[in-house]
Amino acid sequence: MTPAGDEWIVGRDHELALLARLVDELAAGETDSLVMAGGPGAGKSVLLDAAARIARRAGVRVLRCRGSEGESGLAFAGLHQLLRPVLDLADGLPLRQRAALLGVFGLDDGTETAPDPLLTALGALTLLSDAAGQDPLLLVVDDAHWLDLGTLDALAFVARRLEGEPVALLLAARDTVVPEQFAREVRRLTVEPLDPAAAGRLLDLQPQPPAGRARSRILEQAAGVPLALVELARAVGRDPAAAEDGALPLTDRLEAIFAADLPELPKSTRQLLLLAAAAESAELPVILSAAGDSTTPDDWLPAERAGLVRIDDDHIRFRHPLIRSAVYQAATYAERHTAHRALADVLVADPDRRAWHHAAAVSGVDEEAARELEDSAARAQRRGGYAAAATALERAARLSPDPAVRARRLVRAATMAMYAGHPRWVGEISARVATLTDDPEVLAEASLRAGWALAVTTQFASSLGFLLPVAEAAVESNPGLALDAVSTATTPAYNSGAPEHRETILRIVERVPPQEDETGRLWALAGCDPVRNRTRALDLLAATWSEPPPEPGSGHEGDLPLSRMVVSGGAAWVLDETAEAIRLLGAALEHLRRSPTAGANATVAQALALALYESGAWAECRSALDEAYRTAAEAGLENVAVGSPVLRATLLALRGDTEAARAAVQRAAHGIDLPNCRSLHVRTHYALGAAALAEGDHAAAYDRFRAVYTQEPEPAPLHFHASDYYLADLAAAAVRTGRTEDARLVLDAAVRRLAAGEVSARLDAIVHRARALLAEPDDAERHFVAALADPAGDQWPFERAQVRLDYAEWLRRRRRAVAARPLLGAALDVFDRLGARPWSERARAELRAAGVTPGASPTTSLDALSELTSQQLQIARLAAGGLTNREIGERIFLSPRTVGFHLYRIFPKLGITSRAQLRDALPEAPE
């Protein structure tokens, strides 16, 4: 039993010790985040209060906010509440961060530009970092499940970047509704019900401790929930006969208890309480204005004496959210509507809150209230509050008298939810549109949104079930929409790999007449069959980008050019136009970093990472993967959240960290139906096969590479595009395991299939390498030479180095060591630069066998760099380029303090002591 102000906390010694340790670590400079989860009345708020007192005693500053059900639709309302005590420091923020942060609070200069959500979150992080400059900060967040989505996303962004900051986050939410932003990555403390002994001690501390049957019934009813124990004991103390009454369900009984004091209160007090319950944010001046002349501030005294509310700093706070709920539910329907109308009347200067109260005050449908919410949604959209805009549009749709208008507003709500990056929400909204309208255009748009929502998960078949019928129906009536639909459908069709979907898409594309914007056709042709359609797709790619993409800040980076860059970049990657893919996707990602449509960042960053990996820019690939995964986790994009770790596992395997690679694959693929996601399935097999190769386990590697092809009746690729890039690795493992006959069957079938189209220089080199490895001795050399003949092969350095290594081994075994040496030297240079240690060691062994003593692997550029995380490498390169900590933080969305913390760790890893030495310590970055 621990004292806490005027209260006693019983049975929470473990929780209090953990909170005290969190504060001690914070005071000592160590940071952490903690989510407290528990049922209603579990005592989370009491523990938060205790943590705040412990922090203040330790010299830690406390910033607090509390979620409010009524403000959950107001963009960034919770963030404003949290940061309000330190907003005076906003003048010290970088200009763009300050504009974004103050803009979402409506405190800017009135400009209409939409701030970037990432800049808003970065502004919050920098502001907190600056506020913590003198004293550590503890952020205490209560009722997080009622916070608006903008605040939750910003807090999640901050929580992931607290390393090195004297800031800790303590967040409480109901266990059944912990916000998804904090459901996985943040440490959790579950506040369980009290055990029977502790529950008994808490009852003994009440003013009128219950005894006998009443005590047994209370213990049974409360089930260890502290709030229920206290309130039930009070109820029985007021009316001992209540213990003999029939039991109510716990929540019903608690709400009845919370409302039990209301009839005894004066009418004027009940009116004030209802207004406070309806307003939720409960600023005292607003409540008194809404009450009018019928009440005075003294009318609050009975409610305060009853322990229902506490008033401080001109704010009314209910002792527990369920008290507010009980007050609201105890009022009649008419009384609630009157309260909301009164609040709407006094909130003239706050059109957003006024719109919500007006909506709550109407009965049935009301077009005027719906338009007010629609206007509120537009304001939220301009501030970058897409989640708030979607919420307002959903409510506006429910108020719309005309079903057709309701359907259109729902489609707009789904679009806002899509921009907010919440696919499940998009799906739920889109599903309701079909019940409201027969308008084919509106239904088609709803189906496109629903298809997108499923496409970014791994439910590809369901996504295509929405998208393909829209495309079929629109070919004649709206060919532009049809092309948009097949373009959207191509992504899940590519990822699923199922032939029937791709054939349908290609059939529809042939029926769509030429359009002004042909990027949809480009992606459909390339994404569904890049070999057969290579010539047409390359012509479309060249026509689309006859001029370079618009530069960031040029004023020409609208939605259309951005969309064209993303789609064309994806097509270029599939077509093995890797340099073009990096150029287009890199430009697209730069635009997205400056735009409020953050949901697309993850997909583009992952596509860019794939192209960077293939081009040999592995360090840059890791940075792009970090960005993709962070954004995917924040946006709920399942396909990227799985695919990014699989590619990271591949890099780990190729660098010899095989245990970490396998663990990464296992974590990424957990719970995913890989057979229905063939692109990911194939990439998973390759990551594990590469790990086996790195360990010299060629049999296990062969099994993995063979699994990307079917067995009977003829070997066919598991995935029409991804599988064939591993033909040479399959052949190399087959030679070392005596399974060349089986591998030849796979290769011969692939050669016949690829002959029906036009292969890229990259795929041609891979096929020649495979044929060389599996060929008869007299026939092998011409395939090795062919694999190295095209200078374009230098775009894929790791694969070209593998060809050189295999060819050199073949030459050395035929006593042609002199010819093998330059090939081995060139291969070793690439392997060393990439940090592919198992392949470097193999090349060194071959060089020694060829009569050359190779030099040691560079340590500063390889071993030291391998010790840096991708984020640390990015920071080091930016610092070497002369950027300040604040400029680096703006570039990669970290606070200046965190940048400095990382540099403090980077220097000893690189064996340097100052910033000026960075340029010499880092190798030149690949272009």
N, C-alpha and C positions, 0 to 999 in steps of 0.2 A: 504494500500500500504506500503510495507516494504522494506527498502534498503537491498540489498544483493550484496556486492562487487560493481562491475561496473554496475550491473543490478538492475531492480526494479521488485519485485514480487508483482503481483496484484491479489487481490481476494483470497488469500490463508492464511488469518489470522488464521482460525481454524487449518489448517494443521501445520502452523508454531508454534502455541501455543502448539499443541500436541507434536511436535518434541522438543520444548524447555523443556516441562515437562519431556519427556523421558530423556533428558540430565541432567536435575536437579536431577531426581531420581537416575540416574547413579552416578552422583557426590556425592550423599548422601549415596551411598552404596546399592541402590535398583536396581535390574536388570529386564530387559524385552526384548522381541523381537517384532518387528513390521514389517509387510509387507505392502509396499505402492504399490497399484495396480491401474493402469489407462491405458488408450489408448495411442497409439503413439503420442508424442507431448503434452501430458497433463502437462508436467512440473515436472515429477518425478525427473529427474536428477538435475534440478535447486533446488528442495527441498532438495535433498541429499546434494548438495553443501552447502546449507544454514545450514543444520544440522551439517555438518562437521565444519563450521565456529563457530557455537554456541558452539560446543563441545570443540574446541580448546581454545575459550575464557574462558571456564569453567575449564580449566586445564585437559581436557580429551584427551587422545591420540587417534588418528583416524587411523585405518587400512582400506584400500579400495581395492576393486577389481571390475572388470567389465566384464560381460559375453561377449563373442565374438562368433558370429555364426561360424566363421572359426575354432575356437578352441574347439567347443562343442564336437568334437570327440576325443580330446586329454585328456587322463585320468589325472584328478587332476590339469589341467592347471589353473583353477580359484583359487584353494586352494593355489597353489604355488604363484600366484600373490598376494593373500591376506597375506600370511605368510612371504613372502620374507624379509620384513623389520625386522622381529624378528627371522629369522632362526639362527642367531648367538647364540640364547639361546638354540638351540637344544641339545648342548652338555650336558646340565643339565637334559635331559629327562632320564627316565629309559631305559635300554639298548634295550629292545624289542620294546618299543614305538619309540625310536629314529631310530632304524633300519627300522621299518615299514614306518614311516613318510618320512624319507630321501629316502627310497627305491622307493616310488611312484614318487618322484621327480627326480629319476635317480642320486641321490647324495650319494648313498651308496658305499660300497666297491666293487661292481661288482658281488656280489653273486646272484645266480639265484633263490633263494627261494622266493616263493610268500608270501608277507606280508598279515597279517590278516586285512581286511577292518575295523574291529572294533578297532584293535590296532592302525591303521592309524588315525582313527577319534579320538580315545582317546589321541593319541600323539598330535593331533592338539589342543584338549581341554586343555591338560596339558600345552602345549606351550603358549597358550593364557592366561591361569591362571598365569603362571610364568611371562609373559610379563606385566600382570596387577598388578604385585606385588607392584609397586610404584605409578603408575597413572592408573585410570580407563581406560577401552578400549571401544571405539565405533567401531564396525565393520560395514562398509558401503559397501553394495553390490548393484551394478547397473546392469540392464539388466540380472537379474537372470534367465530369461527364456532361455538365450543362454549359461548358464554355463553347463559344462560337468556333467554327472550324478554322477561321483565319488565325485566331489566337492559338489554337492547338497546334497548327502547322508551324507557327512561329516558335512556340515553346519547344516543339520537337527539334526544330532546326538548332535552337540554342543548346538544348540538352546534348546533342551530338558533338558540340564544339566547345565544351567547357574545359577540355584538357588544358592545363596550364593557367586557367583563370581562377581567381579566388572567389568563385561563385558556385553554389550548390542549389539544386532544385529538389524540393520536397512537394510531392503532388499527391492528392487524395481523391479517390473516385470510388463509386459503388462497384463492387466486384463483378457484377454482371454487365457493366457498361464501361469498363476501362477503355478510354479512347484508343483506337487502333494505333495511333501514332506512338503510344507508350506501351503497347501490349507485348512487345518482344524484347527490344534492345535495352530497356531500362530495368534496373534491379527492382524487384517487387517485395514488399512486405505485406503479407496478408494478415489483416486484423480479424482473428477468429472470434467466435462467441466465447464468453467466459466459461471456464470450467465450473462444475457445480459448487466447489468450495469457494471460489472467488465470487460467484453469483450470490451465494449465501452471505458472504462478508459485505457485499455491497448493499444487500437488503438490511443488514444490521445497522448500517450507517444512516439509514433514512430517518427523518424526524419521527415517524410512527412506524417502527419496524413491524411488519406483519408476522403473525404467528399461526400455528396450527394449520387447518385446512387452507386458509387464505394464503399462507406462505407456500404451501405445496402447489396450489393452483397458479400462483404467480411465477414460481420457478418453472413450472411446466409451460405456461403460456409464453413467457419471455424467451425461453430456449437460449439463455446466456447472453441475450442482447442487452447491453447496459442501459440504453435509453428506455427500452421496454420495461426493464426491471424497475427503474426509478419511477416511470410514469404510472405503471400498474400499482406500485406501492402507494403512490400519492392518491390514486383513485380509490383504492381500498381504504386508505386512511380517511378520506372524505365520506365514503359510504361503505361501511363494512359489509353491508348486505350485497354489495356488488360481487363479492367473492362467491356468492351462492348462485349467481346468474349463470345462464348457459354461456359457454365459451364462443367467442367470435374468432374468425381468422385473425391472425396477429396483426396484419396491416389494417384491417377494418377496425379492430379494437383500439389500436394505437391512434388512428385518426379520430375515432370517437372520443378518446381520452383527451387528445389535444384540443378538441373543440368543446370539451365539457365545461370549461370555465367561461365560455363566451356568453351564454344566456345570463350569467350573473353580472356581466359588465354593462355599464351604461350604454345606451344606444349610440351616443356620439363616439364612444371609444370603439365600439364594434364597427362603426362606419370608417373610422381612421384605419383600423386593422385591415378591413377589407380593401381599402384603397392601397395600403402598403402591400398587401398580398397580391393585388392585381398589378401594381406597378413593378414589383420585385426589386428594381434597383433602389426604390424607396428613399429618395432624397426628401428630407423633411419639408423644405419649402414647397416642393411640388405637391406633396400629399396635402399639406395645409391649404394650398391654393385650390386644389381639386375639391376639398371638403367645403370650401366657401365659408360663410359666416356662421354656419351651424355648429362649428367646433372651435376649440382653442387648444394651444399647446398643453394646457393642464389636463385635457382629456386623455392624454397618453398615460397619466399616472396609474390608473387601475390596471392597465395592461402590463406596465413595468412591474408593479407590485405582484401581479400574478405570475411573473417570471416568463411571460410570453415573448417580450421583446426587450431589446436594449437600445438606447439612443445615445449616440456619441458622434461628434463631428458632423452634426446635421444629417445623420443617416440613421435609419431605423433598421435594426438587425433582428430577425427572428431567432429565438434560441435554437431552433433546429428547422431545417427545410420542411419537415413534415408538419410542423406547426403552421407554417405558411399555407401548405396544402390543405390542412384541416380548416383553417379560417376561410379559405377560398371555397372549399366544397360545402361548408356549412351554410353559406349564403345561398339565397334563392337564385334562380336563373335571372330573374329581373334585376335583383340587386347587383349581380355581377356585371350585367350589361350597363347598368347605370354607372357603376364605378369606372368601367372602361371609357364610357362616354365622357365622364367628368375629366378623366385624365387626358383624353384626346383634346378636350377643349382648352386645357391649360398648357399643352405641349406644342403650341403654335410655332415656337422657335426651333423645335426639334422635329422636323417633318418625318424622319424615319420612325421614331418611337410613336409619334402621333398616328402614322399610318397603321402600325400594328395595333394600337388601342382602338382606333376606329374600326379595324377589321374584327376585333374581338367584341365590339359593341353592337354589331349588326346581327340581325336574325336572318338566317337563310343566305340568299345571294344578294350581292350589292355591287353594281358595276363601279360606282364612285370609289368605294373602298378598294376594290380590285385595282383601279387605275392608280390610286395612291401607293399601293404596294408595288405596282409595276414601276412607278417613278422611283420608289425607294430602291428597287432592284437596279435601275439604271445608275443611280448614284453609287451604289455599292460596286457595280461593275467598273465605273470610272476610277474608283479607288483601288481596284484590284481585288475586291472582296467577292470573288465569284461564288463562293459557297453561300454567302449571305444573299447574293442576288438569286441564286437557285431556290433558296428557302422562301424568299419573298414571292417569287414567281409561282412557286407551288401553291402558296396560300392564296395568291391572286387568282389562280385557276379555280380553286375551290369556291371562290366568291363570285365567279363569272356566271351570269345568267344564261349566256349563250353557249351551248356545248361546243360549237365550232371555235369560239374565242377561247374557251377553256382548253381545248386541245392545242391550239397554237401557243398558248402561254406555257403549257406543259412541255411542248417541244423546245421552247426557249429555255425553260428551266433545265431540261436535260442537256442543252448545249452549254449552259453556265456550269452545270455539274461536271460536264466533260472537261471544260477549261480548268475547273478546280481540281481535276485529276481524281475523281471518285467514281470508278466504273460501276460498282454495285448500285450506287445511287442513280446513275444514269439509266441502268437497266430497269430499276423499279419505276422511275418516272415514265420511261418510254412505254412500258407495258400498259400503262393506264390510258394512253392516247387511243388505242384501238377501240376502246369501249365508248368513245365520245364522238367519233366522226367517221364519215365515209369518204372524206376528201382524200383522193389518192396521193396528192402532193404532200399533205400533212402526214399521212400514214407512211409514205415513203421516207420522209425525213426522220420520223420516229424509228422506223426500222433501221435506218442508217446509224442512228445513235445507239440503238440496242445492239446492233452488230459490232460497232466499235467497242462497246462495253465488254463484250465477250471476247473480242479479238485480242485485247490487251491482257487477257487471262490466258489459260490454256484450253479453253472450251471452244476449239476452232470449229468443230462441226456445227455447234449451235450458232456460232457467229455467222457462218456461211448460210445457215438456214434462214437468217434474216436478210442477208445482203443479196444473195443470188436471185431470189424472186423479185426484189426491187429492180435489179438490173434487167432481168428478162422483160418485166412489164414496161420499163421506161424506154426501151430501144427505139420504138417508133415515136412515142409522144414526147419524150424528153431525153434525147440522146446524151446531153451533157450530164444529166443525173445518172444515166446508165453507166457512163464512163467513170463517174465518181464512185458509183457502187462497186463496179468490178475492180477498180483500183484499191478500194478499201478491202474488198474480198480477197485480193491477191495475197495480202500479208498472212492472214490465217491459212489460206490455201498453201502458201509456201511452207509455213511452219508445220502444218499437218502432214504435207507430202502426199496426201491421198490423190491418186490420178484422176478420179472422177470429177473432183471439184475443179482441178486445173483445166480439164477438157471442156467443162461447162463454161468457164471464164473465157477461154480462147474462142469458143464458138460464139459467145455473145459479142466479144470484141470485134470479130469479123463482120458482124451485122451493124455495128455503130459507125455511122458516116464520119468523115474527118471533122474534127472540132478545132476551134482556135487554139485551145490548150490541149496538147496531145500527150502530156506527161502521164496521164492515167493509162493510156494505151501502151506507152513505153514500159511502165512498171508491170502491166499485165503480161505483155509479151516476154519480158526478161524474167519476171518472177515465176512464170508458169513453165517456161521451157527455154532456158538461155542458150541451148545448143542449136535447136532447130530454128529459133527466132533471132539468132545473133545478128545477122546482117541487117534485118529490119530494125531491130532495137538500137543498134549502133547508129543507123541513119537518123532515127528519131532523137537519140541523145545528142548527136551533132547539131541537128536542126534546133533543138530546144535551147542549147547553150552555144549558139553561134557567137554570142557575146558573153563575156565573163559575168558571173553572178554579181549582184549589187554589193558594194562594200558596206560594212556596218557603219551607221551614221550618215549614209548617203541620202537618206530620205526616200529611198525606193525599196525599202525592206518590208513591204506590206505582206498580207497573208498569202496572196497569190505567188509572188516570187519565193517566199519562204516555203510554201507547199511544193513548188516546183523543185527547189533545191533538195528538199528531203526526199521526194519521190525519185528524182533523177539520180541522187547520190546512192540510194538503195539499189537502183537498177545498175548503175556503174559498178557497184561492188559485186553484184551477182554475175555481171559480164566480165569480171576480172580486169576492168579498167580501174585498177586500184588507186593510181595517183589521182584520177578524176574523182573517184569516190571520196578520197580524203579532202580534196579541194572543196567539193560541193557540201559534204556533210560537215566539214569544219566551219564553212561559212554559215550554214544553217544553224549550227550550235551556237555560234557567236550571236546570231540574231535572237535565238531563243533565250539566251542568258539575259537579254535586255527586254524581253517581252513578258507579259503576265500569263502566257499560256505554258506554265511550267510542266504540265502533264506530258508534253511531247518531248521534253528534254531527255528523259531516260531512254526512249526508243532511239533517238538520234545519236545519243552518246554511245549506246551499245553498238549501233551500226558502225559508227566511226571507230570504235575500239577494235572491231573485227578487221576493218581495213588497215588500221595501224599495226595490228598484230601481223597480218600477212605481209606488210611492207617492211617489217623488221624494226619498227619504232616501238619496241616493247615497253620502254619506260613510259612513253606517252600513252600507250595502250592502257597501262595500269591506271594512269590518272583518269582517262576517260571512263574506265570501268568503275572507279570510285564514284565518279559523278553520276553514272548511270544507276548504280545500285542505290546510292543515297536518294536520288529522285524517285526511283521505283518504289523504295520502301515508304517514302512519304506519300506517293500517289496511289499505291496499291496496284501497280502494274506487274502482275504475276509473271508474265513471260520474261520480262527483263530481270526481275528479281531472281529468277532461276538461271537464265542464260548468262548473266554477267559472272556469277561465281563459277560456272562451268568453264568459261574462257579463262578466268583467273587460275583455275585449277590446271588448265593446259599450260599456262606460263610457268606455274610452279613445277609441273612435271618436267618440262623441257629444261629447266634450270637445276633439276636434280633433287628438288624437295618433294620426294614422292609421297611420303606419309601425309604431308599437308595437302597435297593434291587430292589424294583419295578421300581425306576427311572433308575437303571442300565439296567434292562431287556428292558425297553421301548426304551432306547437309542440304545442298541445293536441290537434289532430286527427291528428297523425302516428301512423300505425299503426292508426288506428281505422277500422272498416268503417262509415262514416257512412250509406250507403243503408239499412243494417239498424238504424239508430238515428235514426229520423226526427225525433224531438224535437230532438236535438243537431244534426242536419243543418240543420233550419230555423233554429235559433238561430245556427248558423255563417254561413249565408247572410245573416241580418240583420246580424250584426256587420260582415261585409265590405261589405254594401250601405250601412250607416250610414257606414262609412269613405269610401266613394265619394261619398255625398251631402255629407259634410263637405268634400270636396275640390272639389265642384261637378261631378263626373263623373256626370251623370245617366244616361247610357247604361249605364255599368257598374253603377250602382245598380239600374236597371230590370232588367237581366239577373239580378242577385242576387235581387231581390224576385219576379221572375217564376218563378225556379227553385223557389220554395216551392209552386208549383202544377204539376200535370201539363199536358200539351199536348192530348192527344186521348183519347177522342172529344169529351169536354167537360172544360174545366178543372176539376180537382178538387184539394183541398188535399193537399199532400205529407204533412202531419200534420193529423189531424182537428181538433186544438185550436189548435196554435201558429200555423198558417199564416194564419188569418183576421185576426190582429192586425196584419198588415202590408199589408192591403188599401189603406189610405189612403196609405202610403208608395209602394206600387206605382202608385197613381193619380197621385201628385205627380210621380214620375219619368216617367210616361207622358206627362203634359202637356208636359213640357220636352223630350221626345225625339220627339214626333209619333207615339206608339204608343198613342193613346187607344182605337182600335177593339179592339185585342187586350186592353187592360186592361178595357174594358167587357164583353168576353166572360167574363173571370175574375170581375168584380164581379157580373154578372147571375146567373151560376151560383151564386155564393156566397149571393146574396140569396134565390134559390129554395130552396137547401138550408137556410139558417138559418130560413126561414119555417116549417119543419116543427116548430120548437121555440120556446123562449123565450130570447132573448138578454139578456145583462147590459147594464146602463147603459153600461159601458165599450165593449163590442163594438158596441152600437147607435150610439154616438157615432163610432166608427171607420168604420162603414158609411156613416153620413150624411156624414162628411168625404169619403170616397172618392166618393160619388155627387155631392157638390157640385163636386168638382174635375173630374169627367168629364161633368157635366151641360151641357145647352145654357144659354147665358147667362141666359135668363129663368127658368130652373128652379133655378139654383144656390143662390140666397140662402135659399130655404126649407130646404134641407138644411144649410147652414151654421148657420142659426138652430136647427134641430132638434138639431144636434150639440152646441150649447152650452146647450140648454134645461134639461137635468136637472142640478140642483145636485150630484148624486152624482158628476158628472164631475170635480169638484175633487179627488177622491181620486187622480187620475192626472194630476198637474200638467204633466208634459212633453207628454203627448198633447193636453191641453186647450190648452196654449200653442201647439202646432202648428196647431190648428184656428183659434185667434184670429189667428195670423200669416197663414194662408192666406186667411181671410175678410177681413182688413184689406187684403191685397194686391188681392183682388177688388174691394173697395170703392174703393180708391184709383184703380185703373185705370178705374173708372166715375165719376171726378171727385167722389167722396164722401169726401174726405180727412178732414173733420171727424169723420165717423162712424168712420173707421179708426183715429184717434189713440188713443182709450182702449184699443182692442183691442191695438194695438201696444205701448202702455206696459205693459199687464198681461202680455203675452207676454214682453217684454224682462225684466221683473222676475223671472219664473220662470227664463228662460234664464241670467240672470246668477247667480241663487242657485245653480243646479245646476252652473254652470261650463261650460255647453254653448256654447262660444265660437263655433263656426261659425253657430249659430242666433242667438246674440246679435248677431253682426255683420250678419246678414241683417235682423234686426228693426231695428237702428240705421239701416241703409241705407233701409229703408222709412219709418222715422220722418222721416228727413231729406227724403225725397221727399214726405212728407205735410206738410212745412213746419214740423217740430219739430226743434230741435237737442237731441239726447239727451245726458244727462250721461255722464261717463266711467264705465267699469265700476269698481265698488269694488275696490280693490287688496288691502286687508287681508283681506277676507272671501273673495275669489275667487282672485286670482293667488297670494297668499301661501299660502292653504290648499291650492292645487293643488300647491305644492311639498312639502307634507307627505305622507308615506305614510299609509295608513289606520291603521296601528298608532300612528304619531306623533300623528295627530289624536285617536285614542282616549285616548292618554296625556295630551295637552294638555287635553282636556275633563275628564278625571278630576282632573287637577291643579288646573284652574280651579275645580272643585267642592270643593276643600279637602282632598283625600285626600293622605296622605303617600306617599313613594316606596315604602315597604314595603307600604302598603295597596293601592296601584296594582298592584304586582307580584303580590300575592295575587289580585287581581281578574282580571288578564289573563295570569297564569302567566309572569312574568318576575322576575328578581332585582331587588332595590332598586337595585343598582349599574347594571344595564342601563337601568332607568327613568331614573336620573339622567343617564346617557350620552345617551339620546334627548332629554331636556329641554335638555341642553347644545346639541344640534343644532337643537331647535325654536325657541329664543328668537331667534337671528339671522334665521331664516326669516320669523318674524312681526314682526321689527323691534322687539323688546322686549328688556329686559335683566333682568327679574325675574319670579318666579312670580306676584307680586301683579298684574302687568299682563295675565295670561292671560285673565281674565274679560272685559276690555274688548277684547282683541285677537281674540276668537273670536265669530263670529255665534251667535245662539241656535240650539241644536240642534233639528232638526225632531222633533216628537213621534212 
